[in-house]
Amino acid sequence: MKPVVTIFNMQNEIIHEDGYIGARGNAKVVRERGVLGKTAGLLAVAREHGIPIVYVGSGYNEAYDGLNRSVALFADAEPGHRLQVGSWGAQFHADIAPREGDTVLYRPGIGSFATTVIGSLLPAPEDSHVYVAGVSTRLVVEAAVFEFTDRGYPVSVVEDCCAAASPQAHADAIKTLALFAAIEPAGQVIGQISGAPEAGPAPG
């Protein structure tokens, strides 16, 4: 099986203490859970073993094309000019930032397959295993797992590389996700991908 590591929405606006959303509590939860350090460790081992890494973030162009303004969760990005692709807020946090060879995708909603090329980048489901890390466990990670499993992909959620607005929200999401995916800590995943066969070229 060819492993693929995916990182969802670990962007400055969302998890940095100076980000609009991060400042409202996400940054504190991410820090308390040690999410960035554990994710950085996972990414380092993935790169060492040639494992493809795909980053998926929320992002818009200057016209906010694709923004569903009827959804309150998304609509307030436009008045504040937040999450424009290329801006500091849309960039992934420096501690886990993409490097050369990684793939970076942006979408205007929560789902990824309809509005990005992720489906064309992944190996066939029968030949791969997708590892998911991200913020927030509720909604973003849930949506990612549902989309992958709907398409036949075996999935593991890297539990300690995820966070939600509260411990209870995270726990509730993990309880739901356990019905669809394996729930594993970063250390266990690192052990798995360290023993995986060398991967082919990164997607993108």
N, C-alpha and C positions, 0 to 999 in steps of 0.2 A: 504494500500500500504506500502511495506517495503522500506524505504529510504536507499540508498547507497551513500556515499560520495567518490568521486574519485579526486585524486590530480595528475596532469600531469606535469612532467618535472621541478618541482621546486627544481632543483639540484644545488649544489655549482658551478659547471662549467658554469651553464647557468644563474644563478641569483645572485650569490655572487660577491661582488666587486673585489675579488681576482680570480674569475673564468675567463677563457679565453673568453667566450662569455659574461659573466656578465660584465666584464670590458669594453666591447665595447658599452655599453649603457643599457643593460637589467637591471643591478643592480640599476641604477639611476631611471629608469622608475618604477621598482617595489617599490623602496623606496618612490618615490613621490606619488604613488597611495596608499601607505599603505597596499600593498597586503599581506605581511607576517603577520602583526598584525591582519588583518581581517580574514585571513585563520586560524591563530592560534585560534582565538575566535570560529570560526566555528567548528574546530576539537575538541576543549574542550567540546563543547556542544554535539557534536556527540558521543564522548566517554562517557560522562555522561549518555546518554540515550541508550547506547549499540548499536549505529548505526554502521554498518560495514564501515570501511575505507579502500580504496584500493589506493595505490600509484603506479603509472606507470611512469617509467623513461626510458631515453635512456641509453643503456649500452651494453658493449661488453666484451667478454673474451679476453685473451691475444693474441689470433690468429685473433681477429676481425671477427670471423665467423658470417655470415649473413650480413656483411657490404656490401652495394651496392656501390662499388667504382666508379661507373659511375655517381653517384649523388654528385655534388660538395658540397652540404649542409652537407653531411655525411662524404665524403671521407677524409677531412682534420683532422678528429679525430684520424686516425691511425698514421700518421707521428708524431703527438704530444703526442701519447699514452694517449689520453684523453678519459674520460668516460668509463674507465675499471671498471667493477663491483668490488666493494670492495675498490676502490680508493676514496680519498677525493672528487674529482670532481664529481663522480657518486652519491655520497651520497646526500640525500635530506637536504636542508638547516636546520641548527640546530633549527631555530625558529619554524619550522613546521615539525620537524623530526618524523618519524614513532615511535610508541611505541609498547610494547608487545601487541599482539592481532591484530595489523594491518597487512595487506597484502602488500608486496612489490614485484613488478614485473618489469622486464626490457625487452626492445625489441630493435632490431637493427635499426628499421625504425620508421615511424610515426604511422602506424597502430598497433593495440594491439591484435586483435582477432586471427590473423594468427600465431603469434609468441609467445604468452603467453597463460596461462590457464585462462585468465579472464572470458571467456565465460562459463566455468564450475563452476565458483565461484559465479556468480550472481544469484539471484532469477529469476524466470520466468518473462518475460516482463510484463505480465498481473498482476503480484503481486508486482511490484517494481517501484521505481522512482529513477532515477540516477541524482545526482548533480555533476556537473563538474566544477573544478577550475584548473587553470594551466597557464603556460607560454610556448609558446607564444599563444595569442588568435588567431592570424593568424597561420594557418597550424596545430599546435598541438591540440588546443582546437577544432578547426573546424573538424579535422580528428576524434577526439574522439566522438564528437556529431554525425557526419555522421555515424560512425560505430554503435553507440548505437541505433540511430533511424532506421537505416537499418534493425536492428534485432527486432524492435518493442518496444524498451524501451521508455517510456516517460522521457524526460530530461529537467533539468533546468541548465542553465549556471549561475554560481555565478559571476556576472559581475565584482564586485569590488575585487574578488579574482583571477582576470586574468589581464594580461598585454601583450602588444606587443611592438615592437621596437619603435613605435611612437604613439601618441594619435590618429592620423588619421588611422593608420593601425589597431589599436584596434577598433575604431569606425566602420570602414568598415567591420571588421570581425563580430562584434556584429550585424550589420545590416543584414548580411547574416545568422548568426546563429538564429536570431529571426524568420526566416522562418521555422526553424526546432525544436526550443526549446523555453521554457520560459526563459526570461532574468530577473534575480532577484538579488537584493543586498543581502549581507551576513546577514544583520539583519532580513530580511524577511524570509530567509531560516532557520535561527536559530529559529524563531518563529514557523515555520512549523514542524521542526524535534523535537522541544521541546514538541509538542503536539502529536507526533506520538506514536503509540503503541510500547511497548518495543520490540526491535528486538531480533532475535535468535542469535546463536553463530556467531562470525565474520567468514568470509570466510577464507580459507587457511588451 
